[in-house]
Amino acid sequence: MNPGVRHTGDTVPLDQLYHGADPIEWCGATVYPMYTEALPVGTTAVRLRALSVLAPTEVTGLGLGLSVHGGHVHLNGRSLPGVDIWYEALAEGIDISVTADRPNALFTLTPVWVAGSGKHQSWTGNYGMVVDLRPDGASTLWCSTGPGTPDFNELVVELTTGPAHPAGPGTAANTAPPPDTTPPRPATQSVGSALHDLGTAMRERGQHDSARLLWTQAARAGHSGAAYDLGVLLLEAGERGAAEQWWREAAQADPRAAAALGALAEQR
């Protein structure tokens, strides 16, 4: 944390805690101001597909800003240093062709949004990403926009990179990639822990819907503590059957879940 930044109210906005592209630790999770990946010399397809969106009420547009350093983006016959990709395109899945003009080129992704004044915004407020580097080579980007409190469920995007489709220079490559028939692999345990911690932070802030989504993702990633906490939240909401299901998932690894199942059995 920057020692020159002082807390005002509950928390300091995330944008005041970043130092360049370096991540910060927030509520037990590693949060990045941007996603960065090196590019091989030549042309690469950057494939992006939205997995879910839960935009705040005040946000009317949501997406990712892609910038290329040491290269350019091919779009509609033009070469651009970057482009904003909005949710409507991400929902369908999109390929963006980027070219590295020199060694050590790279591309970056960061959340962009429209709120309030209607202007495109980024790099301000509680924006950031939690990055899940999956075993299958893809990445999942959990994105928070700037307005309101940090919520990394606002936009969840799958990212893959690979050889670009054959196309002449300056040709747009914005078609969706072919459907992926590979069975999804579980997220890493470290990411499950990060999502669990973020869910706990959301629960403490009274954002139960966000906590439920984060804990569900963490539980699906195999985090037994998240499965237990999710069960507690579901039981409080009157969803006894769903709570019992998650506690059964967690019972072998978390004694609290086993005890909760016993208590349910006694109530019957």
ZIBELRA-V90904 format. One record per residue. OMEGA is omega as a letter, one per 30 degrees, with the letter a starting at -180 (999 if undefined). NEAR is the number of other ideal C-beta (glycine too) atoms within 12 Angstrom. D_LAST is the distance of its C-alpha to the last C-alpha in Angstrom with 2 decimals. Layout:
# ZIBELRA-V90904
omega = [OMEGA & OMEGA]
near = [NEAR & NEAR]
d_last = [D_LAST & D_LAST]
This chain:
# ZIBELRA-V90904
omega = [l & a & l & a & l & l & l & a & a & a & l & l & a & a & l & a & a & l & a & a & a & l & l & l & a & l & l & a & l & a & a & l & l & l & a & l & l & a & l & l & a & a & a & l & l & a & a & l & l & l & l & l & l & a & l & a & a & a & a & l & a & a & l & l & l & l & l & l & a & a & a & l & l & l & l & l & a & l & a & l & a & a & l & a & a & a & a & l & a & a & l & a & a & l & l & l & l & a & l & a & a & l & l & l & l & l & l & l & l & a & l & a & l & l & l & a & a & l & l & a & l & l & a & l & a & l & l & a & l & a & l & l & a & a & a & l & l & l & l & a & l & a & l & l & a & a & l & l & l & l & a & l & a & l & l & a & l & a & l & l & a & l & l & l & l & l & l & l & l & a & l & l & a & l & a & l & l & a & l & a & l & l & l & l & a & l & a & a & a & l & l & l & l & l & l & a & l & l & l & l & l & l & l & l & l & a & a & l & l & l & a & l & a & l & l & l & l & l & l & l & l & a & a & l & l & l & l & a & l & l & l & a & a & l & l & l & l & a & a & a & l & l & l & l & a & l & l & l & a & a & a & a & a & a & l & l & l & l & l & l & l & a & l & a & l & l & l & 999]
near = [17 & 17 & 10 & 9 & 17 & 12 & 13 & 9 & 8 & 14 & 23 & 23 & 29 & 39 & 29 & 25 & 29 & 29 & 17 & 14 & 21 & 17 & 23 & 29 & 19 & 32 & 32 & 24 & 34 & 26 & 35 & 37 & 37 & 33 & 35 & 27 & 31 & 21 & 33 & 24 & 17 & 19 & 34 & 33 & 34 & 47 & 36 & 42 & 33 & 32 & 29 & 26 & 29 & 29 & 28 & 31 & 13 & 20 & 33 & 21 & 31 & 41 & 36 & 42 & 35 & 46 & 33 & 34 & 24 & 21 & 33 & 29 & 41 & 32 & 29 & 15 & 16 & 16 & 22 & 23 & 23 & 27 & 34 & 31 & 39 & 29 & 34 & 15 & 28 & 37 & 22 & 19 & 28 & 35 & 36 & 44 & 42 & 44 & 32 & 27 & 21 & 17 & 13 & 14 & 27 & 28 & 38 & 36 & 41 & 37 & 54 & 35 & 39 & 25 & 27 & 20 & 12 & 12 & 13 & 24 & 29 & 34 & 26 & 25 & 32 & 38 & 42 & 45 & 43 & 48 & 35 & 39 & 23 & 23 & 18 & 19 & 17 & 28 & 32 & 39 & 44 & 44 & 49 & 46 & 47 & 34 & 30 & 28 & 31 & 40 & 42 & 46 & 37 & 46 & 41 & 37 & 42 & 35 & 42 & 29 & 30 & 24 & 19 & 30 & 22 & 11 & 20 & 13 & 17 & 18 & 22 & 25 & 32 & 28 & 19 & 21 & 27 & 15 & 9 & 19 & 7 & 14 & 7 & 17 & 19 & 20 & 34 & 22 & 20 & 23 & 35 & 33 & 30 & 37 & 46 & 39 & 32 & 44 & 44 & 31 & 31 & 35 & 26 & 19 & 22 & 12 & 28 & 22 & 21 & 33 & 36 & 32 & 31 & 47 & 43 & 30 & 36 & 45 & 41 & 25 & 33 & 26 & 37 & 31 & 32 & 43 & 41 & 36 & 38 & 42 & 39 & 35 & 32 & 28 & 25 & 17 & 17 & 10 & 17 & 21 & 15 & 24 & 31 & 29 & 23 & 36 & 38 & 25 & 31 & 34 & 24 & 15 & 21 & 28 & 16 & 22 & 33 & 23 & 18 & 31 & 29 & 17 & 19 & 23 & 14 & 9 & 11 & 9]
d_last = [50.25 & 53.67 & 54.77 & 56.78 & 53.73 & 52.11 & 48.71 & 48.83 & 45.65 & 42.44 & 44.00 & 47.20 & 47.34 & 47.04 & 50.55 & 52.01 & 50.43 & 51.72 & 54.92 & 56.34 & 54.14 & 52.41 & 48.61 & 46.88 & 43.66 & 41.23 & 37.71 & 37.78 & 39.00 & 42.55 & 43.82 & 47.10 & 49.51 & 50.40 & 49.93 & 53.13 & 54.24 & 57.66 & 59.57 & 61.85 & 65.33 & 65.39 & 62.93 & 59.14 & 56.46 & 53.74 & 50.79 & 48.18 & 45.12 & 42.56 & 38.94 & 37.46 & 38.70 & 37.16 & 40.30 & 40.34 & 41.38 & 44.86 & 45.53 & 47.23 & 48.35 & 46.85 & 48.17 & 49.81 & 53.38 & 55.07 & 58.25 & 60.52 & 62.63 & 65.64 & 65.21 & 64.33 & 62.03 & 63.38 & 62.56 & 64.51 & 67.67 & 67.61 & 67.01 & 64.88 & 63.73 & 60.21 & 58.11 & 55.02 & 52.45 & 50.22 & 46.74 & 48.08 & 49.92 & 47.16 & 44.65 & 46.96 & 47.78 & 51.28 & 53.89 & 56.34 & 59.45 & 60.62 & 63.78 & 64.63 & 68.31 & 68.58 & 66.86 & 64.05 & 62.98 & 59.36 & 57.11 & 54.59 & 51.67 & 50.39 & 48.34 & 50.42 & 49.38 & 50.78 & 49.74 & 51.42 & 55.12 & 54.63 & 56.27 & 55.00 & 53.53 & 52.60 & 52.93 & 51.78 & 48.78 & 45.40 & 46.24 & 45.53 & 43.83 & 41.38 & 42.77 & 40.82 & 43.41 & 41.67 & 42.56 & 43.96 & 46.66 & 45.27 & 44.15 & 41.49 & 42.59 & 40.01 & 42.20 & 42.16 & 44.85 & 46.70 & 45.43 & 42.51 & 40.41 & 40.14 & 37.67 & 38.13 & 36.12 & 38.94 & 40.71 & 39.68 & 42.57 & 43.23 & 46.70 & 48.80 & 52.53 & 54.95 & 58.34 & 59.38 & 59.98 & 63.69 & 65.37 & 68.63 & 69.03 & 67.89 & 65.65 & 62.27 & 59.33 & 56.49 & 54.91 & 51.34 & 50.98 & 50.06 & 46.36 & 44.85 & 43.42 & 42.50 & 38.74 & 37.46 & 37.17 & 34.58 & 35.76 & 36.86 & 34.58 & 36.93 & 36.43 & 32.64 & 33.05 & 35.37 & 33.04 & 30.16 & 32.53 & 33.76 & 30.26 & 29.66 & 32.96 & 32.06 & 28.76 & 30.80 & 33.24 & 30.63 & 31.12 & 27.50 & 28.52 & 30.91 & 28.46 & 25.96 & 28.81 & 30.16 & 26.90 & 26.22 & 29.71 & 29.38 & 26.10 & 27.86 & 30.69 & 28.49 & 27.88 & 24.62 & 24.78 & 25.08 & 22.06 & 19.99 & 21.63 & 21.21 & 17.44 & 17.55 & 19.89 & 17.88 & 14.71 & 17.17 & 18.52 & 15.32 & 15.35 & 11.87 & 12.75 & 16.08 & 14.89 & 12.76 & 15.91 & 18.20 & 16.30 & 16.51 & 20.18 & 20.71 & 18.77 & 21.88 & 24.15 & 22.21 & 20.31 & 18.72 & 16.92 & 15.74 & 14.54 & 12.73 & 10.92 & 10.05 & 8.84 & 6.52 & 5.26 & 5.33 & 3.78 & 0.00]
